[in-house]
């Protein structure tokens, strides 16, 4: 029985084969958004209103009068499983980086709407109390969480550490973070109403796979000669194993967005490049053509995954970040300064493309790939 998602090459490893099918997940997201939207009237009972344009964006925004409040909750996903495998093989804990990944999932979403992250809350659900008994691992998680909060200038408000035997697998942990922030002054709000033809697309570099696509990456390990310890690029990066490369922490991009505001630059729109890969550049609901003329360097681990999963460029760029961790859409005259501000914060950046009037589509010209409006349905 054929399927529109069946790989044309039997050697191709699809995201669906790895257990993730967005065709099944996305309709639930749309249904939930519609139900959630009907509850917005409850804010009126308290004298507040929602920013309707934030519905379907990466963070939800409420107008409380003198400023806006933005909030988000995000789950790490399965990256912790890679840390567990690598701990067994290497004898070290990787949970300091895992902590940063978890906070980055929330913070990097929150800042898309122009918010300054203020408070982070932790949700660490283990498969049993014994998970917390491994002092090296637990303390690495605590130390990494605290350090990431300091990088983002946020307070760690508290959290929940349930032991959920029978729900979470024994020896495993499900990590999530919520984040609340302020958009103050209100002029910092960035929900896309200012996006226009002629704007520049600035892409911030990724450090690796970040925390999306790990189901595919974990499935792929079955094909590798030395498993997690397979070198991803022996010539240019000798000694860099597949497991270690996957565990490169996700960058925290909030120092960049804060520095942009300090420099007088207000993005017209932002997108966190996570699930759905470069299709996230189509997140804004309006009809624009996004023309990409310059690509960021692809991290070695993503080149490795693309090769061994036998993905063509269209499949790779629709699933993985392929070197672009965060997109900032700014007025053309602010583009070069935006790049400079990001680089001053230690984050690689480049002017990658331009927003044009036209049908809703993403044209990645250097690789001849096009994504249309029907390639991303999140609303």
C-alpha positions in Angstrom: 0.0 0.0 0.0 1.6 3.3 -1.1 1.8 6.4 0.9 2.6 10.0 -0.1 5.2 9.9 2.7 6.9 6.7 1.6 10.6 7.3 0.7 11.3 7.0 -3.0 14.7 5.4 -2.1 14.2 2.4 0.1 17.4 3.3 1.9 16.0 6.7 2.9 15.2 7.1 6.6 12.2 9.3 7.0 11.1 11.3 10.0 7.9 9.3 10.0 9.8 6.0 10.2 11.5 7.4 13.3 8.1 7.7 15.0 7.2 11.4 14.3 4.4 12.1 11.8 3.5 15.8 11.7 0.5 15.1 9.5 -1.0 13.5 12.6 0.3 16.0 15.2 -0.4 19.3 13.3 -4.2 18.8 13.1 -4.4 18.4 16.8 -2.3 21.6 17.2 -4.8 23.5 15.0 -7.8 22.1 16.8 -6.3 23.0 20.2 -5.5 26.5 19.0 -9.1 27.0 17.9 -10.4 25.8 21.3 -7.9 28.0 23.1 -8.8 31.1 21.1 -12.4 30.8 22.4 -11.1 31.2 25.9 -9.6 34.6 25.3 -12.7 36.4 26.4 -11.9 35.2 29.9 -9.2 37.8 30.1 -11.8 40.5 29.8 -13.1 39.5 33.3 -9.8 40.7 34.6 -9.6 43.9 32.5 -7.0 42.5 30.1 -7.0 41.5 26.5 -5.0 39.1 24.3 -2.8 40.2 21.4 -4.8 38.2 18.8 -1.9 38.2 16.4 0.1 36.1 18.8 -2.3 33.2 18.4 -0.3 30.5 16.4 3.0 32.2 17.1 5.7 30.8 19.3 4.6 32.7 22.4 1.3 34.0 23.6 1.0 37.7 24.5 -1.5 39.4 26.8 -2.0 43.2 27.0 -2.0 44.2 30.7 -2.1 47.9 30.1 1.4 49.5 30.5 3.2 46.5 28.9 2.6 43.1 27.4 3.2 39.7 29.1 4.4 36.8 27.0 4.5 33.2 28.0 5.6 29.8 26.6 6.0 26.2 27.7 8.3 23.8 25.8 9.5 20.2 26.2 13.0 19.1 25.5 12.0 15.9 23.7 14.2 12.9 23.3 17.7 14.5 23.4 18.1 13.3 27.0 18.1 9.7 25.7 21.3 10.5 23.7 22.9 12.0 26.8 22.1 8.8 28.7 23.6 6.6 26.0 26.7 8.8 25.8 27.1 8.8 29.6 27.3 5.0 29.5 29.9 5.1 26.8 32.0 7.9 28.1 31.5 7.9 31.9 30.6 11.6 32.0 27.3 13.4 32.4 26.1 15.5 29.6 23.2 17.0 31.5 24.7 20.5 31.8 24.2 20.9 28.1 20.8 19.2 28.2 19.7 21.8 30.8 20.7 24.6 28.3 18.8 22.8 25.5 15.6 22.7 27.6 15.8 26.4 28.5 16.7 27.3 25.0 13.6 25.6 23.7 11.4 28.0 25.8 13.5 31.2 25.7 14.2 31.1 22.0 10.4 30.8 21.4 9.6 33.6 23.8 11.9 36.1 22.3 10.3 35.8 18.8 7.5 38.2 20.0 9.9 40.8 21.3 9.8 39.7 24.9 12.6 40.0 27.5 12.7 36.7 29.3 12.0 37.2 33.0 11.3 33.9 34.8 11.9 30.3 34.0 10.2 27.3 35.7 11.4 23.8 35.6 9.5 20.5 35.0 11.7 17.4 35.6 9.6 14.3 35.5 11.6 11.1 36.2 10.7 7.5 35.8 11.4 6.9 39.4 13.0 8.5 42.5 16.3 6.7 41.8 16.9 9.0 38.8 17.6 11.9 41.3 19.9 9.6 43.3 22.7 9.8 40.6 24.4 12.9 42.1 26.7 13.6 39.2 23.9 13.6 36.7 21.5 15.5 38.9 24.0 18.2 39.9 25.0 18.6 36.2 21.4 19.3 35.4 21.1 21.9 38.3 24.4 23.6 37.4 23.6 23.8 33.7 20.1 25.1 34.4 21.5 27.8 36.6 24.2 28.8 34.1 21.7 29.1 31.2 19.4 31.3 33.4 22.4 33.6 34.0 23.2 33.8 30.3 19.6 34.8 29.6 19.4 37.1 32.7 16.3 35.3 34.0 15.3 34.2 37.5 14.8 30.5 38.0 11.5 30.7 39.9 11.0 27.1 40.9 9.6 23.9 39.4 8.2 20.4 39.7 10.2 17.1 40.1 7.6 14.3 40.0 8.6 10.6 40.0 6.2 9.1 37.4 6.9 5.3 37.4 4.6 3.7 34.9 4.3 6.9 32.9 7.9 7.8 32.3 10.2 4.9 31.5 12.5 3.7 34.4 15.8 5.4 34.3 14.6 8.2 32.1 13.5 11.8 32.5 11.1 14.1 30.7 12.4 17.7 30.8 10.4 20.9 30.1 10.5 24.6 30.9 8.0 27.4 30.9 9.1 31.0 30.5 7.4 34.3 31.2 8.6 37.6 29.9 7.8 41.3 29.4 7.4 43.3 26.3 8.2 46.7 27.7 8.0 49.2 26.1 5.1 48.0 23.9 7.0 49.1 20.8 9.1 46.0 21.2 6.1 43.8 20.2 7.0 41.7 17.2 4.1 39.6 15.9 4.6 40.3 12.2 2.3 43.3 11.6 5.4 45.3 10.5 6.7 42.6 8.0 6.8 44.0 4.5 8.3 43.5 1.1 11.9 44.6 1.0 12.7 43.4 4.5 16.0 41.5 4.9 16.1 37.9 6.3 19.0 37.5 8.8 19.8 34.0 9.9 21.6 33.2 13.2 23.8 30.2 13.1 22.9 26.9 14.7 25.4 24.9 16.8 24.1 21.6 15.5 20.9 19.7 15.6 19.6 21.7 18.7 16.7 19.7 20.2 14.6 18.9 17.1 15.0 15.9 14.8 16.4 13.7 17.6 13.9 10.9 16.9 15.4 10.7 13.4 18.9 11.0 14.7 18.4 8.2 17.3 16.9 5.9 14.7 19.8 6.5 12.4 22.4 5.3 14.9 21.3 1.7 14.1 22.9 2.1 10.7 26.3 3.4 11.9 29.3 1.1 12.1 30.4 2.3 15.6 27.0 3.6 16.8 27.2 6.7 18.9 31.0 6.7 18.7 31.1 6.9 14.9 33.1 10.0 13.8 31.1 12.5 11.9 33.9 14.1 10.0 37.3 12.4 10.5 39.1 14.7 8.1 38.0 18.1 9.4 36.9 17.2 12.9 38.9 14.2 14.0 37.6 12.6 17.2 34.1 14.3 17.0 31.7 11.4 17.6 28.1 11.3 16.4 26.8 11.3 20.0 29.0 14.2 21.2 28.1 16.2 18.1 24.3 15.7 18.7 24.8 16.9 22.2 26.2 20.3 21.3 23.9 22.7 23.3 21.4 24.8 21.6 22.5 28.5 21.6 20.6 30.9 23.8 19.6 33.7 21.4 18.0 36.1 23.9 21.3 38.1 24.4 21.1 38.9 20.6 17.5 40.1 20.8 18.2 42.2 23.9 21.3 43.7 22.2 19.2 44.5 19.1 16.8 46.5 21.2 19.7 48.3 22.9 21.0 49.2 19.4 17.6 50.6 18.4 16.7 47.8 16.1 13.1 46.3 16.3 12.6 43.2 14.2 9.5 43.1 12.1 9.2 39.4 12.7 11.2 36.5 14.1 11.1 32.7 13.7 12.7 30.0 15.9 13.9 27.3 13.5 12.9 24.1 15.3 10.5 21.4 14.1 9.6 21.6 10.4 13.1 22.9 9.6 13.3 25.8 7.2 9.5 25.6 6.6 9.3 27.7 9.8 10.3 30.7 7.6 6.8 30.5 6.3 5.2 30.9 9.7 3.9 34.4 9.2 0.2 34.1 8.0 0.5 36.7 5.3 1.4 36.0 1.7 5.0 36.9 1.0 7.8 35.3 -1.0 10.9 34.6 1.0 13.9 34.5 -1.4 17.1 33.0 0.1 20.3 33.8 -1.7 23.0 32.9 1.0 23.1 29.7 3.1 24.7 29.4 6.5 27.3 26.7 7.0 25.8 23.3 7.7 27.1 21.8 11.0 29.0 18.6 10.3 26.5 16.4 12.3 23.7 17.6 10.0 25.7 16.9 6.9 26.3 13.4 8.4 22.6 12.8 9.1 21.6 14.0 5.6 24.1 11.6 4.0 23.4 8.5 6.1 19.6 9.0 6.1 19.9 9.5 2.3 17.9 12.7 2.4 17.8 15.0 -0.6 18.1 18.8 0.1 14.3 19.2 0.2 13.8 16.6 2.8 16.8 17.7 4.9 15.7 21.4 4.9 12.1 20.5 5.7 13.2 18.5 8.8 16.4 19.9 10.2 17.7 23.4 10.8 20.6 22.9 8.4 22.7 25.6 10.1 20.0 28.2 10.7 18.9 28.4 14.3 16.8 31.6 14.3 15.5 34.0 11.7 15.2 37.7 12.2 13.3 39.8 9.6 14.4 43.4 9.7 14.2 46.6 7.6 16.8 46.4 4.9 18.7 49.4 6.3 19.1 47.5 9.7 20.3 44.2 8.2 24.1 44.8 8.4 23.9 46.2 11.9 21.7 43.2 13.0 24.5 40.8 11.8 27.1 42.9 13.6 25.1 42.9 16.9 24.7 39.1 16.7 28.3 38.5 16.1 29.2 40.8 19.0 27.2 38.4 21.2 29.3 35.5 19.9 26.5 34.2 17.5 27.3 33.8 13.8 24.9 35.6 11.5 24.4 36.6 7.9 22.0 38.4 5.6 20.5 35.3 3.9 17.6 36.7 1.8 14.8 39.1 1.2 11.1 39.3 1.7 9.2 40.0 -1.6 5.7 40.7 -2.6 4.2 37.6 -4.2 2.6 34.2 -3.4 3.4 32.6 -0.1 6.5 30.5 -0.7 10.1 30.0 0.3 12.7 29.9 -2.4 16.1 28.5 -1.3 17.9 29.4 -4.5 21.4 28.0 -3.8 19.9 24.5 -3.6 16.9 24.9 -5.9 14.3 24.1 -3.3 10.8 25.6 -3.0 8.3 25.3 -0.1 4.8 26.6 -0.6 1.9 27.6 1.6 0.7 24.0 1.8 4.0 22.8 3.2 3.4 24.3 6.6 -0.1 24.2 8.3 0.2 25.3 11.9 -2.9 27.5 12.2 
